[in-house]
Amino acid sequence: MRHMPFAVDQQMRDQWMFCMDKALAEVVEDKLLRQGLSHSLAQLASHMINR
């Protein structure tokens, strides 16, 4: 509910995921772990879409 006051659309979700994937690539060396984290974050980001 904290994010409800903020408009989150598909484009904003995609931009956030782009940044998160770049950060994961810099920090997480293990490819499978990085993919798993990215997948989980993508599900969370999609859930935040409210517009």
Stockholm file with secondary structure:
# STOCKHOLM 1.0

chainA/1-51         MRHMPFAVDQQMRDQWMFCMDKALAEVVEDKLLRQGLSHSLAQLASHMINR
#=GR chainA/1-51 SS CTTTTSCCCHHHHHHHHHHHHHHHHHHCCCHHHHHHHHHHHHHHHHHTCCC
#=GC SS_cons        CTTTTSCCCHHHHHHHHHHHHHHHHHHCCCHHHHHHHHHHHHHHHHHTCCC
//
